[in-house]
Structures are given as C-alpha cells and as structure tokens.
Amino acid sequence: MIQRLGELWQHTPLAFWLVLAACAYFAVMAVRLTVIDVRHHLLPNRIVFPSYAVAGVLLLTAAVFSDVVSGADQSRGGPPAALLAVPALRIVAGAAILWLFYFVLRFAYPPGMGFGDVKLAGVLGMYLGFLGWGHLFAGTFLAFLLGGLWSIALLAARRGTLKSSIPFGPFMLAGAAAAMLLPA
C-alpha cells in the first residue's frame, strides 16, 4: 500500500488522499474491532456494515480517478474504458471472493468461525482487492498463519485446549494489514 501511495501521489493526488483516508479508516476500524473481538468474541454490525460503504466509496473513487488519469495518459495506445473497469472490478470481486470463501468455511464448520468474520472478510477483500490478487491471497494466508501460530502458542503454554475458541477477527485484520505493507 505504501508503494501504491507513492505512485498515486506522483500521478493522481486526489486518489492519493482518498486511499490515505481509506487507510486511516482501516486503522481506526481495525483497532476498534480488535479490542471488541478480544473482549467479547464479537464483530459488531454497527462497525462492520458502515465499513463496506466507507471503504467502497473511498477505494472505488480512488480507482476511478487514478485510472481516468492513466487512461488519459495512454489514450493514444488503447481504450481507457477497459482500464477503468479493471481496478473497480478487482475491488468488488475481492470483496465477493473473500466473503464467499469465509462463508464456505462457516457453512462447512459453523463452530469454527462466526458470521462476523464472514462479514468482515468482505471489507478486507475490498482493501486487498484494490492492491491486487496477490495481496488478496497473501492477506488471507497470513490471517490463517497468524491465527494458527497463536493457537499453537496457547496449546504449548497450556492456556487453551483443542476445544478453545479464539477471536479470529484480529488475525484477519493483522493479516490484511501485513499484506497491505507488502510491495506490489
């Protein structure tokens, strides 16, 4: 995300500010959801649902503005309409793919994951989809890696059992944040 911000600042300052606002919102949302999920094993709809609108508007608008400028710069080489559709499609598809993946996991083993995690997955899919398919995969992988390592540490310290439940939202957020720091 940092590399992407640098590119946006050079080419499209408006898109830079929109993505920066989306990142700031992500940070605030992540801290609030982490605290609540650790304390109560709950990801409240009053935070998750508005996040779809905020992230969607900021990221989609940034994608449109950054592509309008790049499309104008490349108007001699090809149709800018094709360029305009790709990032916006990636944001929406990232949200849908990640939501569906977590929904299937929830459906396959309901005690293993709460529906709050499924709802949060769509929001994270927008952020990671904005960056690209590799980031979407990396963020998902890192969430499960971090959650698994934490579970192993709890078992090794005898602070939990195989039946213990852990809040998975913080690991989803940490995995997405870590993936957002990866280079493009």
C-alpha positions in Angstrom: 0.0 0.0 0.0 2.9 2.4 0.8 4.4 1.9 -2.7 0.9 2.4 -4.2 0.5 5.6 -2.2 3.8 6.9 -3.6 2.7 6.2 -7.2 -0.7 7.8 -6.6 0.9 10.9 -5.1 3.1 11.4 -8.2 0.3 10.8 -10.7 -3.1 11.5 -9.0 -3.0 13.5 -5.8 -6.8 13.2 -5.4 -6.6 9.4 -5.5 -3.7 9.6 -3.0 -5.8 11.4 -0.5 -8.7 9.1 -1.0 -6.6 6.0 -0.4 -4.9 7.6 2.6 -8.3 8.3 4.1 -9.3 4.7 3.4 -6.1 3.5 5.2 -6.8 5.8 8.2 -10.3 4.4 8.4 -8.9 0.9 8.2 -6.5 1.6 11.1 -9.3 3.0 13.3 -11.7 0.2 12.4 -9.1 -2.5 13.0 -8.2 -1.2 16.4 -11.9 -0.9 17.5 -12.8 -4.3 16.1 -9.7 -6.0 17.6 -10.5 -4.7 21.1 -14.1 -5.7 20.9 -13.4 -9.1 19.4 -10.7 -9.9 22.0 -13.0 -8.9 24.9 -16.4 -10.2 23.7 -15.7 -12.5 20.7 -18.0 -10.3 18.6 -17.6 -8.1 15.5 -20.4 -5.7 15.7 -22.5 -4.9 12.7 -22.6 -1.2 13.7 -18.9 -1.1 12.8 -18.6 -3.7 10.0 -21.6 -2.7 7.9 -20.6 1.1 7.6 -17.1 -0.1 6.7 -18.4 -1.5 3.4 -19.8 1.9 2.5 -16.8 3.9 3.6 -14.1 1.6 2.1 -16.2 1.1 -1.0 -16.7 4.8 -1.8 -13.1 5.8 -1.0 -11.4 2.9 -2.8 -13.7 2.8 -5.8 -13.4 6.6 -6.2 -9.6 6.4 -5.9 -9.6 3.6 -8.5 -11.7 5.6 -10.9 -9.7 8.8 -10.6 -6.3 7.1 -10.8 -7.5 5.2 -13.9 -9.0 8.3 -15.6 -5.6 9.9 -15.4 -3.7 6.9 -16.5 -6.3 6.3 -19.2 -5.9 9.9 -20.4 -2.1 9.4 -20.5 -2.5 6.2 -22.5 -5.3 7.4 -24.8 -3.0 7.1 -27.8 -2.4 3.4 -27.0 -5.8 1.9 -26.2 -9.3 2.4 -24.9 -9.3 3.9 -21.4 -12.7 2.2 -20.8 -11.0 -1.1 -20.4 -8.5 0.3 -17.9 -11.3 2.0 -15.9 -13.2 -1.3 -15.3 -10.3 -3.4 -14.0 -9.4 -1.9 -10.6 -13.0 -1.3 -9.7 -13.8 -4.8 -10.7 -10.9 -6.1 -8.5 -12.2 -4.2 -5.5 -15.8 -5.6 -5.9 -14.5 -9.1 -6.8 -12.1 -9.1 -3.9 -14.9 -8.4 -1.5 -17.1 -11.1 -3.1 -14.4 -13.7 -3.3 -13.2 -13.3 0.3 -16.7 -13.1 1.6 -17.7 -16.3 -0.2 -14.5 -18.1 0.9 -15.2 -17.3 4.6 -18.9 -18.1 4.1 -18.0 -21.6 2.8 -15.7 -22.1 5.8 -18.6 -21.0 8.1 -21.0 -23.3 6.3 -18.7 -26.3 6.5 -18.0 -26.0 10.2 -20.2 -23.4 12.0 -18.5 -23.7 15.4 -15.1 -22.9 13.8 -16.0 -19.4 12.7 -18.5 -16.7 13.5 -20.6 -14.9 10.9 -19.0 -11.7 12.0 -15.8 -13.0 10.5 -17.6 -13.7 7.2 -19.0 -10.1 7.1 -15.6 -8.6 7.9 -14.0 -10.7 5.1 -15.9 -8.7 2.5 -14.5 -5.4 3.8 -10.9 -6.7 3.9 -11.4 -8.1 0.4 -12.1 -4.6 -0.9 -8.8 -3.3 0.6 -6.8 -6.2 -0.6 -8.5 -6.3 -4.0 -7.6 -2.7 -4.5 -4.0 -3.7 -4.3 -4.2 -6.9 -6.4 -4.9 -10.6 -6.5 -1.6 -11.4 -4.8 -2.4 -9.2 -1.9 -5.8 -10.8 -1.5 -4.2 -14.3 -1.3 -1.4 -13.1 1.0 -3.8 -11.4 3.4 -5.9 -14.5 3.6 -2.9 -16.8 4.1 -1.4 -14.5 6.7 -4.6 -14.4 8.7 -4.7 -18.2 9.0 -1.0 -18.4 9.6 -1.1 -15.9 12.4 -4.2 -17.5 13.9 -2.7 -20.9 13.7 0.6 -19.8 15.3 -1.4 -18.1 18.2 -3.4 -21.3 18.7 -0.2 -23.4 18.8 1.3 -21.0 21.3 -1.8 -21.2 23.5 -1.7 -25.0 23.4 2.1 -25.1 24.2 1.6 -22.7 27.1 -1.3 -24.8 28.3 -3.6 -21.8 28.2 -6.0 -23.4 25.8 -7.2 -26.7 24.5 -8.2 -28.0 21.1 -11.8 -27.0 22.0 -10.9 -23.4 23.0 -12.2 -20.7 20.8 -10.1 -17.7 19.8 -11.4 -14.5 18.3 -10.3 -14.7 14.6 -11.1 -11.1 13.6 -7.8 -9.7 15.0 -5.9 -12.2 12.9 -7.9 -11.3 9.8 -7.2 -7.7 10.4 -3.5 -8.3 11.1 -3.1 -10.5 8.0 -4.7 -7.8 5.8 -2.6 -5.1 7.4 0.6 -7.1 6.8 -0.4 -7.8 3.2 -1.1 -4.1 2.7 2.6 -3.4 3.6 3.9 -5.9 1.0 5.3 -4.4 -2.2 3.3 -4.6 -5.4 
